[in-house]
Amino acid sequence: MIEAVNSETITRAGKGDTSALSRLYEQCRPGLFRFLFYRVGDLHAAEDLTSEVFLRMLRALERYRPQGIAFEAWLYQIARNLAIDYQRSLRNRNHLPLEEAVLPGDEGAEYVVDRHLNSQVLVSALHKLGEEQRDVVVLRFVSGLSITQVAQALHKTEDSVKALQRRGLSALRELLKSWEDEDV
C-alpha cells in the first residue's frame, strides 16, 4: 500500500513550496507511472501521461479541497481520465509504436529481457480484462492503493471494488493458466 500524502505537504505545495511539490512528485510518481503503463501498455506514453498528471495537478492544486476523497485518489482520477483520452486518440489515427529497448548499465541484458517479457505478458493479460476490472487490479496491486482509495478514484463503493478485484484476479489466473497450457 502506498503511504498517504501528508495534508500539510499538500497545503504547502498548493502555496507554491517547491520542496513540498517535489515530495508529492517523488511520493506519487512511481505508482501513477505503473498504473498508466499497465493501462496504456506503452512505456513512452506512460511517461508522457505521468508528466501530464503532474502538470494538471499543478494547475489545480491551489483549488484542491479534500471533499471526502484522498489526494492520491484525486491524482488517479486524473491519470485514469488521461489514459482514457489517450486510448481514444489512438483509435482515431493509424499508429505504429516504435519499440525501443534501452539497457541500463547496471542491469544485465538477460534480466532486462526477462523483465520486459514478464511485463508484456502481464500487459497483454490485463488488456483481456474489462476496463473496470483492469483498473481495479492495476490500482490495487501495481500502484498499491487501498480498497478505499481505489473506490474513491473510480467512484465506486468498496464492495464493488472488492467484487471487481475478485473477478479480475480470477479471470487473470484463468487466462495466464490457459496461456501457460498452450506453451506446454
C-alpha positions in Angstrom: 0.0 0.0 0.0 1.3 3.5 -0.8 2.0 5.9 2.0 -0.7 8.6 2.4 0.3 12.1 1.4 0.5 14.4 4.4 -2.2 17.2 4.2 0.4 19.8 5.3 2.5 18.8 2.3 -0.5 19.3 0.0 -1.2 22.7 1.6 2.4 23.9 1.2 2.6 22.6 -2.3 -0.7 24.5 -3.1 1.1 27.7 -2.0 4.0 27.0 -4.3 6.5 25.5 -1.9 8.9 23.7 -4.3 10.2 21.2 -1.7 6.6 20.1 -1.0 5.9 19.9 -4.7 9.0 17.8 -5.1 7.9 15.5 -2.2 4.5 15.0 -3.8 6.1 14.2 -7.1 8.6 11.7 -5.6 6.0 10.0 -3.5 3.2 9.7 -6.1 5.1 9.4 -9.4 6.1 5.7 -9.2 2.6 4.4 -8.6 1.0 6.7 -11.2 3.5 5.6 -13.8 2.9 1.9 -13.1 -0.8 2.5 -13.3 -0.5 4.3 -16.6 1.9 1.8 -18.1 -0.3 -1.1 -17.4 -3.3 0.9 -18.5 -1.9 2.0 -21.9 0.7 -0.6 -22.5 3.3 1.8 -23.8 6.4 3.0 -21.8 6.8 6.3 -23.6 3.1 7.1 -23.5 3.0 6.3 -19.8 5.9 8.6 -19.1 4.2 11.4 -21.0 0.9 10.8 -19.3 2.5 10.8 -15.9 4.1 14.2 -16.6 0.7 15.4 -17.7 -0.9 14.3 -14.5 1.5 16.4 -12.5 1.0 19.4 -14.9 -2.7 19.2 -14.3 -2.1 18.8 -10.6 0.0 21.9 -10.5 -2.7 23.9 -12.3 -5.4 22.8 -9.9 -3.6 22.3 -6.7 -4.4 25.6 -5.1 -8.1 24.9 -5.6 -7.9 21.3 -4.4 -10.1 20.6 -1.4 -10.2 17.1 0.1 -14.0 16.7 0.0 -14.3 13.1 1.0 -11.6 11.9 -1.4 -8.0 11.2 -0.7 -5.4 13.3 -2.6 -4.0 10.1 -4.1 -7.4 9.1 -5.4 -7.8 12.5 -7.0 -4.5 12.0 -8.8 -5.5 8.6 -10.0 -8.8 10.1 -11.3 -6.7 12.5 -13.4 -4.5 9.6 -14.6 -7.4 7.4 -15.5 -9.1 10.2 -17.5 -5.9 10.9 -19.3 -5.4 7.2 -20.1 -9.0 7.0 -21.5 -8.4 10.1 -23.6 -5.1 8.7 -24.9 -6.7 5.4 -25.9 -9.5 7.3 -27.7 -6.9 9.3 -29.6 -5.2 6.1 -30.7 -8.4 4.8 -32.3 -8.6 8.0 -34.4 -5.2 7.6 -36.1 -3.1 4.9 -37.6 -0.3 4.5 -35.1 2.5 2.0 -35.2 4.5 2.0 -31.9 8.3 2.2 -32.3 9.7 -0.3 -29.7 13.0 0.7 -28.3 15.0 -1.3 -25.8 17.3 0.6 -23.5 19.6 -1.4 -21.4 20.6 0.3 -18.2 24.3 0.0 -17.4 23.9 -1.9 -14.1 21.4 -4.5 -15.3 22.3 -7.5 -17.4 20.6 -8.0 -20.8 19.1 -11.2 -19.6 17.4 -9.6 -16.6 16.1 -6.7 -18.8 14.7 -9.1 -21.4 13.1 -11.3 -18.8 11.5 -8.3 -17.0 10.3 -6.9 -20.3 8.7 -10.2 -21.4 7.0 -10.6 -18.0 5.7 -7.1 -18.2 4.5 -7.6 -21.7 2.7 -10.9 -20.8 1.0 -9.1 -17.9 0.1 -6.1 -20.0 -1.4 -8.4 -22.6 -3.3 -10.3 -20.0 -4.6 -7.2 -18.3 -5.9 -5.9 -21.6 -8.1 -9.0 -21.9 -9.9 -7.9 -18.8 -12.8 -5.5 -18.8 -11.8 -1.9 -18.2 -13.1 -1.7 -14.7 -11.5 -5.0 -13.6 -8.2 -3.9 -15.2 -8.3 -0.6 -13.4 -9.0 -2.2 -10.0 -6.3 -4.8 -10.4 -3.7 -2.3 -11.5 -4.6 0.3 -8.9 -4.6 -2.3 -6.1 -1.6 -4.4 -7.0 0.6 -2.4 -9.3 0.1 1.1 -7.8 -0.5 -0.2 -4.2 -3.7 1.8 -3.4 -6.0 0.6 -0.7 -9.6 -0.6 -1.4 -10.9 2.8 -0.1 -8.5 4.8 -2.4 -9.5 2.7 -5.4 -13.2 3.2 -4.6 -12.7 6.9 -4.4 -10.6 7.1 -7.6 -13.1 5.1 -9.6 -16.3 6.5 -7.9 -17.4 3.0 -6.8 -18.3 1.5 -3.4 -15.7 -0.5 -1.6 -17.9 -3.6 -2.0 -18.0 -3.2 -5.8 -14.2 -2.7 -5.9 -13.8 -5.9 -3.9 -16.1 -7.8 -6.3 -14.3 -6.4 -9.4 -10.9 -7.3 -7.8 -12.1 -10.9 -7.1 -13.5 -11.4 -10.6 -10.5 -9.7 -12.2 -7.9 -11.8 -10.4 -9.9 -14.9 -11.1 -10.0 -14.0 -14.8 -6.3 -13.2 -14.9 -5.5 -16.5 -13.2 -7.5 -18.5 -15.8 -6.1 -16.5 -18.7 -2.5 -16.9 -17.6 -3.0 -20.6 -16.9 -4.5 -21.1 -20.4 -1.6 -19.4 -21.9 0.8 -21.5 -19.9 -1.0 -24.7 -21.0 -0.7 -23.6 -24.6 3.1 -23.2 -24.2 3.5 -26.8 -22.9 
